[in-house]
Amino acid sequence: MTELSPGRGRALLAAAVTVVLWASAFVVIRTAGADFSPGALALGRLASGSVVLVTLLLLTGTGLPPRSALRGIIVSGVLWFGIYMVALNWAEQYVDAGTAALVINTGPVMIALLGGLFLGEGFPKRLMTGIAVAFAGAAVVGLSSSEGAATALGVVLCVVAAAAWAVAVLVQKPALAHASALQVTTGGCVVGTVACLPFTGQLIGEVATAPLSATLGLVYLGVFPTAVAFTTWAYALARMSAGQVGATTYAVPALVVVMSWLLLGEVPGTVASAGGALCLVGVAITRWRPRARRGPAARPDRDLDAGSGMTAERR
């Protein structure tokens, strides 16, 4: 395998942080979601995240994003921070977790296809193969935990959430060429919070009756899987192709299986474990690179990832 440049190594570390925290969100939503309605849960999560992100923006003196990034920030904020979160929370009232995970995991496939079509990232064979393997693993995990309770509305909501995620990434990546990861994430989170303000009444009423553990879970979702994880996602997206960073999220189902086992006592079945392993194999395929040949022809100043569109010098 090729040696990673410092910039590439940091991007992969950021993607790994995102994957771990997003996996933890699925576990926390299972508990907090029992006491909060879909819109209230999304608003509480986004409001908590916005407070943290705006505070960081002020403390670091980063400033507001430039106008050239605003369109991408606003569109991704409405789609991903707003529509995606509400649709996913709502969908899980009509479909079981396995079915939801299975349909949502079409998102990285959409991201890779849209990135190839509209961002000039192409369709590298290794990336496409890894995505296919990882999606097969996600399907195994989803089907193994499915209880057959899916309804048409729930499936449609999952598809809406996956499509919103994919399109949001498509418009978010160009914005990252003009603004920092912190600026883009803060702007998107604030826009999503504003979009969810119609649920304010529900949130106030439900916070008053919800147990403290559920409220703390909601705050956790805002601080870590939202404020931290979306920032590290944006950092990685600015330095990797959309298809590559999207493919890393296929590690989420495997981690959810492990976290549910450790934290909720939900012992994974053999099929779910095999599916989780398949997800990790698929992600490994997307990250594997042949060893570079030594010699005059080698060009260490270039990033060897197909479709990244960026040199190591720029990183």
Buried (B, 14 or more C-beta within 10 A) or exposed (E): EBEBBEBBEBBBBBBBBBBBBBBBBBBBBBBBBEBBBBBBBBBBBBBBBBBBBBEBBEEEEBEEBEEEBBEBBBBBBBBBBBBBBBBBBBBBEBBBBBBBBBBBBBBBBBBBBBBBEBBEBBBBEBBBEBBEBBBBBBBBBBBBBBEEEBEEEBBBBBBBBBBBBBBBBBBBBBBBEBBBBBBBBBBBBBBBBBBBEEBBEBBEEBBEEBEEEBBEBBBBBBBBBBBBBBBBBBBBBBBBBBBBBBBBBBBBBBBBBEBBBEEEEBEBEEEBBBBBBBBBBBBEBBBEEEEBEEEEEEEEEBBBBBBBBBEBEEB
